[in-house]
Amino acid sequence: MANIPTPHITAKEGDFARTVLMPGDPLRSKFIAETFLTDARLVNNVRGVQGYTGLYKGKEVSVMASGMGMPSIGIYSYELFNFYGVENIIRVGSAGMISQKLKVRDIVAGISAYTNSNFGKQFGFDGNLAPCASYELLSKAMEAGKKLGQVPIAGPVYSSDTFYDESLPLGKLEKLGVLAVEMEAAALYLNAARAGKQALALLTISDNPFTGEGLDAEARQLTFTKMMEIALEIA
């Protein structure tokens, strides 16, 4: 294919499976490959953004980090969908709870993603929008969660361009029923929609911005295994 390799991905044609799990953290990508995949091979390591392809229960699956924020996942998901023939991307990330009905380590499935980003403007949408997940992937994730003993909590999430946000929107979003805040899902969902592909964000609650409760970096990297299993089961 003429467009590969790209400036960001050195993989060759056919190196990625149809489904890619996409954590933000490259070390979480490595952990998933080493923990769950057999015959895993490194297919990308540009800028330390590690991508692997291997087998999960005999089925080929890939995992590659997205980096942090919508500009970063926007690049990687665009190239995977449009240049590498990837059909499904499942984000497996962390999120801060907005709904105070949640608990740390709950798993959220993002039905839609509110956002403060202008990422959608490139598609001719000048107002606010909340792009949606793939219903097929969402329904499969809910069924897989039942079988694995932890059903994701499905609902809207908030994708923010700002981690340290002085506008303090979380209280307002809680009143609207938004479950959690993260920084990537909206761009992923928009790129999937534009490419005619499928995407889903599965998010493990890592912290509570209202109370300061939270997990450390090592726990976020190594212990979100139930979310990873759900994603792998539907890959």
C-alpha positions in Angstrom: 0.0 0.0 0.0 1.4 3.4 -1.0 0.6 5.1 2.3 2.6 2.7 4.5 4.8 2.8 6.4 3.7 6.2 7.8 5.8 8.7 9.7 4.3 7.2 12.9 3.9 3.5 12.2 6.6 1.4 10.5 4.5 -1.8 10.3 4.2 -3.5 6.9 1.0 -4.4 5.1 -0.7 -7.3 6.9 1.1 -6.7 10.2 -2.0 -5.6 12.0 -5.1 -7.8 12.7 -8.6 -6.6 11.9 -9.1 -5.7 15.5 -6.7 -3.5 17.5 -6.8 -2.9 21.3 -5.6 0.6 22.0 -4.5 1.6 25.5 -3.0 5.0 25.9 0.1 3.8 27.7 2.8 2.0 25.6 3.7 0.0 28.7 0.1 -1.2 28.9 0.3 -2.3 25.3 3.4 -4.3 26.2 1.7 -5.8 29.2 -1.3 -6.9 27.2 0.9 -8.5 24.6 3.0 -10.3 27.1 0.2 -11.4 29.4 -2.6 -12.4 27.0 -1.2 -13.0 23.5 0.8 -16.0 22.2 3.4 -15.7 19.5 3.3 -11.9 19.9 5.6 -9.9 17.7 6.5 -6.2 17.8 5.3 -4.5 14.7 5.8 -0.9 15.6 8.0 1.0 18.0 8.2 4.5 16.5 8.6 7.0 19.4 8.2 4.1 21.8 4.6 3.7 20.8 4.6 -0.1 20.9 2.4 -2.2 18.7 2.1 -6.0 18.8 0.3 -8.6 16.9 -0.3 -12.1 18.3 -2.9 -14.7 19.0 -5.6 -14.8 21.6 -7.3 -18.2 21.9 -6.2 -18.8 18.4 -7.5 -15.6 16.8 -5.1 -12.9 15.6 -5.3 -9.7 17.6 -3.2 -6.5 17.7 -2.6 -4.1 20.5 -1.0 -0.7 20.1 -0.8 2.4 22.3 -2.5 5.6 21.3 -0.5 8.1 23.3 -2.4 10.7 25.3 -5.1 13.0 24.0 -7.3 13.3 21.0 -4.6 14.6 18.6 -2.5 11.5 19.3 -5.2 8.9 19.0 -6.5 10.8 16.1 -3.3 10.1 14.2 -2.9 6.5 15.1 -6.6 5.5 14.6 -6.7 7.3 11.3 -3.7 5.5 10.0 -4.9 2.1 11.2 -8.4 2.5 9.8 -7.5 4.0 6.5 -4.0 2.7 5.6 -3.7 -0.7 7.5 -7.1 -2.2 6.9 -8.1 -2.3 10.6 -11.8 -2.7 11.0 -12.3 -2.4 14.8 -10.4 -0.4 17.4 -11.2 -1.0 21.1 -9.8 1.6 23.4 -8.8 0.1 26.7 -8.1 3.0 29.0 -8.4 4.7 32.3 -10.9 7.3 33.3 -11.8 9.6 36.2 -15.3 9.1 37.6 -17.9 11.8 37.1 -20.9 9.9 38.4 -20.5 9.4 42.1 -22.4 6.2 41.9 -19.3 4.5 40.4 -16.4 3.0 42.2 -12.7 2.8 41.5 -12.1 -0.2 39.2 -15.6 -0.2 37.7 -15.6 -0.6 34.0 -17.4 1.9 31.8 -18.4 1.4 28.2 -18.8 4.7 26.4 -22.0 4.8 24.4 -21.2 8.3 23.3 -18.5 10.9 24.0 -19.3 14.5 24.9 -16.3 16.7 24.1 -14.9 20.2 24.4 -12.6 19.4 21.4 -12.8 21.0 17.9 -11.8 17.6 16.4 -15.2 17.3 14.6 -14.9 20.7 12.9 -12.8 19.0 10.1 -15.9 17.1 9.1 -17.9 20.3 8.7 -19.5 20.2 12.1 -19.2 23.6 13.7 -21.3 23.0 16.8 -21.0 20.6 19.8 -21.4 16.9 19.1 -21.2 13.6 20.9 -20.1 10.8 18.6 -21.2 7.3 19.3 -19.6 3.9 19.7 -20.3 0.9 17.5 -23.5 -0.8 18.8 -22.2 -4.2 17.6 -19.0 -3.9 19.7 -20.9 -2.4 22.6 -23.5 -5.2 22.8 -20.7 -7.9 22.5 -18.8 -6.2 25.3 -21.9 -6.3 27.6 -22.3 -10.0 26.9 -18.6 -10.8 27.4 -18.7 -8.9 30.7 -21.6 -11.1 31.9 -19.6 -14.2 31.1 -16.5 -12.8 32.8 -18.2 -11.7 35.9 -18.0 -7.9 35.5 -20.6 -6.2 33.3 -19.5 -2.8 32.0 -21.6 0.2 33.0 -22.8 1.7 29.7 -23.4 5.4 29.3 -22.0 8.7 28.0 -18.4 9.7 28.7 -16.6 13.1 28.4 -13.5 13.4 26.2 -11.6 16.5 27.3 -8.8 18.3 25.6 -7.6 19.7 28.9 -6.5 17.6 31.9 -6.1 20.6 34.2 -9.4 22.4 33.3 -10.0 25.7 35.0 -13.6 25.8 33.7 -14.5 23.0 36.1 -17.2 21.3 34.0 -17.5 17.9 35.9 -20.3 19.0 38.3 -22.4 20.1 35.3 -21.7 16.9 33.4 -22.6 14.8 36.4 -26.1 16.3 36.4 -26.4 15.3 32.8 -25.7 11.6 33.6 -22.1 11.6 32.1 -20.2 8.7 33.7 -16.5 9.4 33.4 -13.9 11.7 32.0 -11.1 10.7 29.7 -9.2 12.2 26.7 -9.5 10.1 23.6 -12.8 8.5 22.8 -14.5 11.3 20.9 -11.7 11.4 18.3 -11.6 7.6 18.0 -15.4 7.5 17.4 -15.3 10.3 14.8 -12.4 8.7 12.9 -14.3 5.3 12.9 -17.5 6.9 11.7 -15.7 8.7 8.8 -13.9 5.5 7.8 -17.0 3.4 8.0 -15.3 1.3 10.7 -16.2 0.3 14.3 -14.9 1.6 17.7 -15.6 1.3 21.4 -14.0 2.8 24.5 -13.8 0.5 27.5 -12.6 2.4 30.5 -11.6 1.4 34.0 -12.2 4.0 36.6 -8.8 4.9 38.1 -9.6 7.9 40.2 -12.3 10.2 41.6 -11.5 13.9 40.7 -14.0 15.1 43.3 -12.4 13.3 46.3 -8.8 12.7 45.2 -9.1 8.9 45.6 -7.1 7.1 42.9 -4.7 4.4 41.8 -1.0 5.0 41.1 0.7 4.6 37.7 1.8 1.1 38.2 -1.7 -0.1 39.1 -3.1 1.6 36.1 -0.6 -0.1 33.9 -0.8 -3.6 35.3 -4.1 -4.3 37.0 -6.9 -3.5 34.6 -7.0 -7.1 33.4 -10.8 -7.6 33.4 -11.3 -4.8 31.0 -8.5 -6.2 28.8 -10.2 -9.7 28.9 -13.5 -8.2 27.8 -11.9 -6.4 24.9 -10.0 -9.6 23.8 -13.1 -11.7 24.0 -14.9 -9.5 21.5 -11.8 -8.9 19.2 
